[in-house]
């Protein structure tokens, strides 16, 4: 798979760029202002702001292949992620190169919510999956009959660098290896025989591995997740299981891993207003510490008016940070505008 990806990109890069029609450039973005308070803690200034700009351009080659590029910004409006995608290659797949998340990072929590994930506003401690999100890689997106949309990304060197053209990261971090990430999204209604009874249900699964150490007798980071979402009328329900193994960079310490469960139930009151209940449970397995289950519950409200969304979350966490009887509550009000 790795050699196929490399060969495909080289071929279509070499053969396609000479024959392009005029393209177009678009600029999109978003900005969000929030008010966040943490119960039982010294909050300080509760106001926060997030902003992002994204520049996108696309064109179509004479052979039917599309070429699109993307460059976004970070909060300081400096260069963020960038990606170039060759679409409709051989009429079957999209091939992309760059850094713009990872397939597993994109599905870290796909349970329905009216505003934020259960711990999206800072209640509790989230030990997330999809750590390859910021890495430069090469990937393929394909639509497979019955199976659905498959997204695979390969990172030759997981060293956190985003090289300029005609450059490589050399030996920036000799201790790390490669990484792979794959996600599959299946519309269960497309399954033969049983699909007629599963209309409105989707299955999303993913696996990611990160060779954080090339030293003998160490282990890689592993992420595994699977989610089932179902919607009927104004109701949506989802449940997701996740396993995150932190791997080992040394030969002495035991591996630490987490088994998580996310649940979301949402109801659309009308086209503008929706509410949801979200719950997140995380169980840590660490031989060097007391293992308890961190439990976060949140109520979300979302109201949209065109390109503006007003969101509210009230969240509460028991055994926060996997510390027995520790509590961490938060309340967030946010106003975001997309353009």
Buried (B, 14 or more C-beta within 10 A) or exposed (E): EEEEBBEBBEEBBEEBEEEBEEEEEEEEBBBBBBBBEBBEEEEEEEEEEEBBBBBBBBBBBEEEBBBBBBBBBEEEEEEBBBBBBBBBBEEEBBBBBBBBBBBBBBBBBBBBBBBBBBBBBBBBBBBBBBBBBBBBBBBBBBEEEEBBBBBBBBBBBBBEBBBEEEEEBEEEBEEBBBBBBBBBBBBBBBBEEEBEEBEBBBBBBBBBBBBBBEEEEBBBBBBBBBBBBBBEEEEBBBBBBBBBBBBBBEEEEEBBBBBBBBBBBBBBEEEEBBBBBBBBBBBBEBEEEEEBBBBBBBBBBBBBEEEEBBBBBBBBBBBBEBBEEBBBBBBBBBEBBBE
